Amino acid sequence: MLDQVPYLSYVISAFIGIGLSAATGFRVFLPMFAVSLASYFHWIPMSESFEWLAGLPALITTGIATVVEILAYYIPFVDHLLDTVSIPMATVAGSILFASQFAELGTFPQWALALIAGGGTAATISSGFAGIRAASTATTGGLANSVVGTTETAGAGIMAVLAMAAPIIAAILAILLLVVVIVYGRKAWRKLRGKKMPSTE
């Protein structure tokens, strides 16, 4: 019955893309490694234009990058350095993973949609957690940063798996996550700016 639903394949692809993009907002390389691993073992299909993700070089590279990225977020000061580049990197990674689900659309609509939906989702979540980490550093002296880092890693893994195994649930969670991150991320940035502003008294 579902096969008769118009454009169902595009809807499912959008759900998968949104879920994967949300995952890259947590961690840049873990979702890419998950997709590379799944496609390498043929657990999920991969279009011809993105076959490089299913190759052994991509699997090894994203695997090493994933381990380095996860560990680096537990190193004081380094985690903040990573935050300065995580947003643009997450935008690129989110766009790539979203675009991988729409290879049949054509180059321009594929990448335009990927940049807006995929890159936008990843950038929003990444910037929100950067604000939360900055507020954590300002209020706890960095003691709670490891909790934030662990939450991000867990979120990336869960969202990546859900995007491939249960894309509808992943998309719903991604939308809810965007709302939460926007609300709390803005509060964190405002709180941080409030602490940085000099007293006028």
Number of C-alpha atoms within 10 A of each C-alpha: 4 7 8 7 9 9 10 12 14 14 14 17 21 23 24 28 31 34 36 36 39 38 36 38 32 30 27 30 26 24 30 27 24 21 25 28 22 19 20 20 11 11 11 14 14 20 15 11 10 16 15 16 24 23 15 13 12 18 22 14 13 23 19 14 16 21 12 12 18 19 11 17 22 16 12 14 13 11 22 18 12 15 20 12 10 23 26 17 22 30 27 22 27 34 30 21 25 30 28 23 24 21 17 13 13 9 11 9 14 18 21 14 18 28 21 15 21 31 31 23 29 36 25 22 29 29 24 26 25 24 23 23 25 23 24 20 18 16 14 11 11 17 13 14 23 17 14 19 21 14 14 21 21 15 17 26 21 15 28 28 19 20 29 21 13 16 24 20 15 26 24 14 18 24 15 11 16 18 14 14 21 16 12 15 25 17 16 23 19 14 17 19 12 11 13 10 8 8 7 4 3
